[in-house]
């Protein structure tokens, strides 16, 4: 993966594609950095559904088990 930030001086930007990407579908996205920074949510507002499709099933199960166990610790009588 190649990710870079450039300052657009004109309406056109030249892209050099690495040889190993030739013949493959690649995604090209452009978005102003100030919009990216506005879209970021604080970590505390994220829920498990925000990670849907990002985590493997095994990792999601382990994370869910850990969260359940942690919540149960708060519910116990001390």
N, C-alpha and C positions, 0 to 999 in steps of 0.2 A: 504494500500500500504506500502510496506517495501522497502526502498532504503538505501543502505549502500555502503561505499567505503572500499575496502580491498587492501592490497598489496600482489600480487601473489608471493609466495615464491617457488612454484612448479607449474607443469602443471595442477594440480588438486586442486579444491576447494570444500569443503563439504558444502552443503546447507541444513539447517534445514527448512522444510516447515511447517508453522503454520497449526494447525488442521482445521481451517476454510477455508483453501485453498485446502484441499484434495478433489479430484474429480472435481476440476475446472481447466480450462485452465489458465495457467500463462505464462507470458513472462519473459524470462531471457535474458538479454543483457549484453555483456561486451565490453567495449571500454576504451582505455587509456585516462586518464583525459586530457593529453595535446592535444589529438585530439578533445575532447569536447570543450575545450577552444578556439581552432582554428576555430571551426565551428560557434561559436557564432557571430552574426552580431550586429553591433551597432544598438541601438534602432531607430536612425534616418533613417536607410535604410529599415525599415519594411514598408510594405504597407498593405492595407486591405486584399489582397489575401493571405498574410502570416497567417491570422487568420481564413481562410476558414475551416469550420468543427470544429473549437474549440469553437466558440461563438454560443450561441443559436440564432435562427432567430430573436427573440424579442430583445435580446441584440445587435445583429448586426444592426438591424433597428434603434434602439435608438442611437447607436454610429454613424451610417451614417448620421442621422438627425442632430446630434450635430456637426459633422464635416462640413456638408453643411452650417449650420447656422453660424459657426465660419468663414468659408471662405467668406460668404456673408458680414460679418461685415468688412472684409478687403476691399471689393469692394465698399462700400458706400462712398459718398462724405461727407467730414466733413467740 
